Amino acid sequence: MLNEIVAMVERNVADFGAWWHSVNSTYRGAGCLLLALFLMWEATRISENRRDRTFFLTGMAALGLLAYGAIVFINGDAGTR
């Protein structure tokens, strides 16, 4: 039963990965940047309530998405040349 669950998760992750790479790199990068901006906005709202751990984790997620979005934008045309 555990093997079936692991196989299903692997198949779903592989399907998601194939779909994610089929999306235009401009849309992927823009989506990541918009989500990062939303997370930053949420982090500033959280900081007003002084929840430091949540603020830190939300900020790190936003920075990670910003970095990924920048990489997608920079390397977006690399596969078409």
C-alpha positions in Angstrom: 0.0 0.0 0.0 2.8 2.4 0.8 4.4 1.6 -2.6 1.2 2.6 -4.3 1.0 5.9 -2.5 4.7 6.7 -3.3 4.1 5.7 -6.9 1.1 8.0 -7.1 2.9 10.9 -5.5 5.9 10.4 -7.9 3.5 10.3 -10.9 1.8 13.5 -9.8 5.0 15.3 -9.1 6.3 14.3 -12.5 3.1 15.5 -14.2 3.3 18.8 -12.3 6.9 19.2 -13.3 6.1 18.5 -17.0 3.2 21.0 -16.9 5.3 23.6 -15.1 8.0 23.5 -17.8 5.4 23.6 -20.5 4.3 27.1 -19.3 6.0 30.0 -21.0 9.0 31.2 -19.0 7.7 34.7 -18.9 4.5 33.6 -17.2 6.4 31.4 -14.8 8.7 34.3 -13.8 5.9 36.8 -13.6 3.8 34.5 -11.4 6.7 33.9 -9.1 7.4 37.6 -8.8 3.8 38.4 -8.1 3.5 35.7 -5.5 6.7 36.9 -3.9 5.3 40.5 -3.7 2.1 39.1 -2.1 4.2 37.2 0.5 6.2 40.4 1.3 3.0 42.3 1.8 1.7 39.6 4.1 5.0 39.5 6.0 4.8 43.3 6.7 1.2 42.7 8.0 2.5 39.9 10.2 5.4 42.1 11.5 2.9 44.5 13.0 1.7 41.7 15.3 5.3 40.9 16.3 5.3 37.2 15.1 8.9 37.0 14.4 9.1 33.4 13.3 6.2 33.7 10.8 7.7 37.0 9.5 11.0 35.3 8.9 9.6 32.2 7.2 7.3 34.3 5.0 10.2 36.6 4.1 12.5 33.7 3.2 9.8 32.2 1.0 9.3 35.5 -0.7 13.1 35.9 -1.3 13.3 32.4 -2.6 10.5 33.1 -5.1 12.1 36.3 -6.1 15.4 34.5 -6.8 13.6 31.8 -8.8 11.7 34.3 -10.8 14.9 36.2 -11.6 16.5 33.0 -12.8 13.5 32.1 -14.9 13.6 35.5 -16.5 17.4 35.4 -17.2 17.4 31.8 -18.6 14.0 32.0 -20.2 15.3 32.0 -23.8 18.2 29.6 -23.2 16.1 26.6 -24.4 15.1 28.1 -27.6 18.5 28.9 -29.1 
